[in-house]
């Protein structure tokens, strides 16, 4: 998913509890799914950020030659302005873009 074009809020907002728990009928299960997805998104964003910062990295062993790289600063600021992974995960959850299943429910249906 393209996280940069997401319509997720960049600041804290209040969500309707009933909308969050509607797909699972259990608020705790819904939050667990959202948290798992937020961890995945965070890992993706972190890997992407590290990859982009490595492009501008200078590999010097001298501590005296540390320069501020404007490109690195701009990339870091861009990622800081993105919505938080939790907000992105909630947005995906509310738009039914997260696939989930509960193995306990699947085994009960088979019996």
C-alpha positions in Angstrom: 0.0 0.0 0.0 1.1 3.5 -0.7 1.4 5.0 2.8 2.4 8.4 1.4 -1.0 9.0 -0.2 -3.1 7.8 2.8 -5.9 9.9 4.1 -5.2 8.8 7.7 -5.1 11.6 10.2 -1.7 13.0 11.3 -2.9 13.9 14.7 -4.9 12.1 17.4 -8.6 11.7 16.8 -11.4 9.8 18.5 -12.9 6.8 16.8 -16.3 5.3 17.2 -15.9 2.2 19.3 -18.8 0.5 17.5 -17.2 1.0 14.1 -13.9 -0.4 15.3 -15.4 -3.6 16.8 -18.1 -4.1 14.1 -16.1 -6.6 11.9 -15.2 -8.9 14.8 -17.9 -8.1 17.4 -15.1 -8.0 19.9 -13.2 -4.8 20.6 -10.1 -6.6 21.9 -9.8 -8.8 18.9 -10.2 -5.8 16.6 -7.5 -3.9 18.5 -5.2 -7.0 18.3 -5.6 -7.1 14.5 -5.0 -3.3 14.2 -1.9 -3.5 16.4 -0.5 -6.4 14.4 -1.0 -4.4 11.2 0.5 -1.3 12.7 3.6 -3.3 13.5 3.8 -4.5 9.9 3.4 -0.9 8.6 6.1 0.3 11.0 8.5 -2.3 9.8 7.8 -1.4 6.2 8.3 2.3 6.8 11.4 1.8 8.9 13.0 -0.4 6.2 12.1 2.1 3.5 13.5 5.0 5.5 16.8 3.2 6.3 17.2 2.3 2.6 16.7 5.9 1.5 19.1 7.3 4.2 21.8 4.8 3.2 21.8 6.3 -0.3 23.1 9.6 1.2 25.4 8.0 3.9 29.1 8.8 3.9 31.2 6.1 5.3 34.0 8.0 7.1 35.9 6.7 10.2 36.9 10.2 11.3 34.6 11.8 13.9 35.9 15.2 12.9 34.4 15.0 9.4 30.7 14.8 10.3 28.6 16.9 8.0 24.9 17.6 8.0 23.5 16.2 4.8 20.6 18.2 3.7 19.1 15.4 1.7 19.1 13.1 4.7 17.4 15.8 6.8 14.7 16.3 4.1 14.0 12.6 3.9 13.8 12.3 7.7 11.4 15.3 7.9 9.2 13.8 5.2 8.8 10.5 7.1 8.2 12.4 10.4 5.2 14.2 8.7 3.6 10.9 7.6 0.7 9.6 9.7 1.7 7.2 12.4 1.5 3.5 11.7 -1.4 3.1 14.1 -3.4 5.7 12.3 -2.7 4.0 9.0 -3.7 0.6 10.4 -7.0 2.0 11.8 -7.7 3.7 8.5 -7.2 0.3 6.7 -9.3 -1.4 9.3 -12.3 1.0 8.9 -12.0 0.7 5.1 -12.1 -3.1 5.2 -8.6 -3.4 3.6 -7.2 -5.8 6.3 -7.7 -9.5 5.9 -7.8 -11.4 9.1 -9.1 -14.7 10.4 -9.4 -16.3 13.8 -8.1 -19.9 13.8 -10.3 -20.7 16.9 -13.4 -19.7 15.0 -12.4 -21.7 12.0 -11.9 -24.9 14.0 -15.2 -24.4 15.8 -17.0 -24.2 12.5 -15.5 -27.5 11.3 -16.7 -29.5 14.3 
